[in-house]
Amino acid sequence: MFASGHAVDIVLGVIGLELLWLRRQGWSMATAGLRLAPGMLMLFALRAALTGLDWRWIAVPLIASLPVHLLDLARTARG
């Protein structure tokens, strides 16, 4: 289950359900998406590593998660 990446697929599915729940609680798509996106990007990198993909498929989502996280922090700080 782990070597095939299916465990990560399950976690991503749960995050998708969390996104739907947040939307029903009144969060905007931008706020909910920015809050969840860094973790999802790290999970994509984990899935790439577990399934033996080239290092670029691991590095790109990991690198992309930082600016998305910083954008979320800046947006949250502005209030």
C-alpha positions in Angstrom: 0.0 0.0 0.0 2.8 2.4 0.8 5.2 1.5 -2.0 2.4 2.0 -4.6 1.5 5.4 -3.2 -2.1 4.4 -2.4 -1.7 5.5 1.2 -0.9 9.0 0.0 -4.0 8.8 -2.3 -6.2 8.1 0.7 -4.7 11.0 2.6 -5.3 13.3 -0.4 -8.9 12.1 -0.5 -9.3 13.0 3.1 -7.9 16.5 2.4 -10.3 16.8 -0.5 -13.2 16.0 2.0 -11.7 18.6 4.4 -11.8 21.2 1.6 -15.5 20.5 1.0 -16.2 20.7 4.7 -14.3 24.0 5.0 -16.3 25.4 2.1 -19.5 24.4 3.8 -18.3 26.2 6.9 -18.1 29.4 4.9 -14.4 29.5 4.0 -13.7 31.0 0.6 -12.0 28.7 -2.0 -8.9 30.8 -2.0 -8.5 30.7 1.8 -9.2 27.0 2.1 -7.1 26.2 -0.9 -4.1 28.2 0.3 -4.4 26.6 3.7 -4.3 23.1 2.4 -2.1 23.4 -0.7 1.3 23.3 0.9 0.5 20.0 2.6 -0.9 18.6 -0.6 2.2 19.6 -2.5 4.4 17.8 0.1 2.1 14.7 -0.2 2.6 14.8 -4.0 6.3 14.8 -3.4 6.0 11.9 -1.0 4.0 9.9 -3.5 6.6 10.5 -6.1 9.3 9.3 -3.8 7.4 6.2 -2.8 6.7 5.2 -6.3 10.3 5.7 -7.5 9.8 8.7 -9.8 12.7 10.9 -10.9 14.1 13.3 -8.3 12.6 16.3 -10.2 9.1 15.0 -9.5 10.0 15.1 -5.8 11.8 18.4 -5.8 9.3 20.5 -7.7 6.4 20.1 -5.4 8.6 20.4 -2.4 10.0 23.7 -3.7 6.6 24.9 -4.7 5.2 24.3 -1.2 7.3 27.0 0.4 6.1 30.0 -1.6 2.5 28.8 -1.3 2.9 28.4 2.5 4.5 31.9 2.7 1.6 33.3 0.6 -0.9 31.8 3.1 1.0 33.2 6.0 1.1 36.7 4.5 -2.6 36.5 3.7 -3.4 35.3 7.2 -1.2 38.1 8.8 -3.1 40.7 6.8 -6.2 39.5 8.4 
